[in-house]
Every structure is written in C-alpha cells, then in structure tokens.
Amino acid sequence: MTEHLILIDEAQENLLSCATFLAENIKSSDGRGTAMKEIVPRYLEKGEVDIAAQLADLVDDPFVRDRLLSDVADKCAEIDDDEYALQLVESIEDLSLQAEAKERIAIRKAYIGEFDKAFEITALLDHPSHALGIIAYRQTVKGLETEARQTLSLIEYPASKVNALQFIAEHYEKENKIEQANNALDEAVKAAEETDLAEETARILQYVAEHFRANDRNDKAIETFEKAKLIAEKVEGVHRDDLLAGISIGQLRAGSVDLADRTLDLVNDPVQTATCLVGFSRVFWEKGEREDALESLEEAYALVKSQRDRDIRDSRAHFAVWGTIAVQFAKCEKQERAIEIAQENISESERTSALAQIAQVSTLQNEDEFARQALKAIPDEALRMFALIGVSDAKKRLGDEEKAIGVLDEAAALCETIPQLTARSSAYNELAARFHEYGETEKARELLQENLENIANIRDESIRAVTLAQLAGIFKQANFSVSDAEKEILKTLVRRAEW
C-alpha cells in the first residue's frame, strides 16, 4: 500500500483531501504533475504551506516541481515566513527559476510594504532591475516619492524602468494627479528610447501614448504614436504589421484620421489590416459615427472573405478575425448580418464562439429574438449549453434575475447532453455557482452531487483528481458541507485508488 500524506479517513470525508489522495496515487509522472498543479494552489489559498511544499516535492517533472515550489515560497513570503521561503528557493534546481523565485519574494515584500526586506532579496539577484522597478512603484503608492526616485536611479535595464514608470503613472492617474502622471510618462518615453529591441521600444511607446490619450493629452499621444510608428516600420518579421495596426487604431483614438489611414497603408498582412479596420469601427461607433463604423466593418469583412487559401499566413488568426467582425456587427446593431457572417466561418470553434457572443450582445440590447436565432445556429447541444450560460449572465447584467434563472434552468437541462465527462463537470460547476449566487441552494446542491457522480465515472486518474479539486473549490465558495451520500462516493474513489 502506498504511503500517503493524506490519511484515508480524511480522504473519505473531504473533497480536496480526496483529490490529493488520488493524485498521490497516480503512477504517471505527467499525470501527477498535472493534478498537483491544480491541487497545490488550493492548499496555498488556505495558507497550508507545509503540505503544499510536500506535495510539490512529489512531482517528478523538475520544471513543474520547481514552479510549484516557487509558488509556495511566494506564499511564505506573503505570510512573513521568510526563512522558510528562502529555504524552498534553495531547493529549486533550475537556476533561472530559482532567480525568478527570489525576485518574486522581493516583489511580494514590496507589495506588503516591507521595503528593507525587499532590498535584501534584490541584493541576491544578478539582474535586480525588474524587482527594483516594482519596489519604486510600491514606494510611490505608499507616498515615499523621494525614496522611489532613488530606487529608480538604481535600475540599469531601461525596459524595467519604463515598466516601473508606467505603473507609477497609472497610480497617479487613479489619484487624479494627472500632471504627475504625465511627467512619469515623459520619463518613460525617454527610457523606452534607450532600449535595444525595436519591437519592444515600439510596444512601450504605443502603451505610453495610450496613457497620454487617456489623460487628455492628445498632442503628446500623437507625438508618441509617431515615434512608435517610425520604429515599428523597421521591425522585421510577423510583429511589424501587428504593431502598425495597433498604432493606427491609437492614432484614430487620439483624433487623427489622416495619420491613422497613413499608418494603416503600411500594413501588409490582410488579417492585420482587417483587425485594424474592426478597431476603426469600434472607435467610430463609440463616437456616434455609425456610417463610418459600418463602412469600416464591411471593408474588413470583404478583405478576409476575398483572401484565397494559399495566401492566408495564419489560418487561426484569419478565422478569429472573421468571428470578431461578426460580433462587431452585432455590437453595431446589425444582428442579422452578424449571424450570417458568423455562420460563414468554416472554423467550428470560431463560429460557435462568435454565435455565443452575438447571443450575449443581442440579449444586452434587449433583442431576445436575435439572441435565440444565434443560439439555434449552434448545432452542438453541449456548446449551446455554455452559450446559454453566457446569455443568463447577460440577463443578470440587465438586472432581470428571474429570466437569468430561467435561462440557467434551460442550460441545466442540456447538461446531460455533454459527452465529455470533463466538460460536463465544468458545466455542473458553472451552473451550480450561479444557482447558489441567486439563492437557489437546492438546485446548486443537486447539480454538485450529480457532478461528483459524474467525476466518479471519469477513467483518467489525473483528470479525476483535477475535477475533484475544482469541485472542492465550488463547495468552499458556497460554504457547502459534504453529505453522507457524497461521502460514500468519496469512499468508493479512495478504495479504487488503493487497488
């Protein structure tokens, strides 16, 4: 009989303990690692770092083991057990992951305001720039602005300084200190221009420009977008068009249609051009320029539809933007067009995703008939069930709780149609959590017991442990106790694991 960290009696009474017991018994190295990735974080949520560390140590895959130990060390730092945290870090075999774990501890200390300890840890790092940047940001949040300036001066890697200044700017924005936010952004631009990688510089400048725009500094935004564009033009490879498309949308948001069009003309990939045009449509729609919004959207659709198979660089991206176009038509109150375009998409996953989103958008627009049309266009009952959950959530956002529950009832009736037991388990959890939120406790409990019976029929021992741990999370969230009937199922699972 295998020796376990979890006692059999405990495993027969508690869902998470049972999941852990099953995971300990898994013979497959990959399977045990997969199960522990789901289970260990749940012990960390409870602050049980000792057993979390022991479970992580049972994983054979060195990368997964080290990652989990890093998570445990981070939790130890959070609860002020620094000595144990550093002991765990030293047990991490991969040196790069070990350095990353130390960095996480330094950052954790900064977030809880223990700056002296944070600096002690950064002194152990070969590359402390990122951690120093977070320390500077947290010092700013705590009102230690002089100290933050000193910390920023210690940062050697420009990208880390930019990252810190962006966080600092965001903090000032939340505090409505717009002048200080813009000053931080000005510094970020200067630091960005010192970075070595053109792609990284362009992305940073694009991000900073968006902040200038949000702070009503469209002049600075346009100036910064132009700098980003000039750098992006020189980027080689697939990311060039992605950068330029994003910059073009930003220029339009900042108020320059002319600059946005000129930048868009530089984009070569039709998929990125279409993506940009969808972005244009969103901006125009937000401004109330309905005709321009629809015109941009029609242009994007014509572009993706006209692409020949041999010219498509990335079929996944191609069909994804096709779905995005369909959903945007719904947001522009053109539901019939939206459903029509979504159904033309030959990618089943993207087609279903688009139709589910169209159903939600239509519901939010009080267009229930179109929502039903979108749902009916999803032939797979299991996928339609998940779409119904989304529609129920939309009804909740509208404040119509009665109809939200009614749609959930409809979704629950389709649960048994899901052939994959893992997906069915996920559906049971989603439904039960929502019923509980609405005070429908009896329905929630009924679904959760059905889920436990469903999990007992899952053959793959790793998936069984994972889904059981997920079920434990729902029980904890709803503050439910395990019934006697459910304990009998746990006993059966434990006996099977011991055979």
URQUI-V768607 format. One line per field, one symbol per residue. burial: I if it has 16 or more other ideal C-beta (glycine too) atoms within 10 Angstrom, else O. A space follows every 10 residues. Layout:
burial = ???
//
This chain:
burial = OOOIOIOIOI IIOIIIIIII IIIIIIOOOO IIIIIIIIII IIIIOOOIIO IIIOIIOIIO IOOIIIIIII IIIIIIIIOO IIOIIIOIIO IIOOOOIIII IIIIIIIIII IOOIIOIIIO IIOOIOOIII IIIIIIIIII IOOIOOOIOO IIOOIOIIII IIIIIIIIII IIIOOOOOOI IIOIIIIIIO IIOOIOOIII IIIIIIIIII IIIOIOIIOI IIOIIIIIIO IIOOIOOOOI IIIIIIIIII IIIIOIOOII OOIIOOIOII IIIIIIIIII IIIIIOOOOO OIIIOIIIOI IOIIOOOOOO OIOOOOIIII IIIIIIIIII IIIIIOIIIO IIOOIOIOOI IIIIIIIIII IIIIIOIOOI IOIIIOIIOO OIIIIIIIII IIIIIIOOOI OOIIIOIIOI IIOIIOOIOO IIOIIIIIII IIIIIIOIOI OOIIIOIIII IIOIIOOIOO IIIIIIIIII IIIIIOOIOI OIOOOIOOII OOIIOOIOO
//
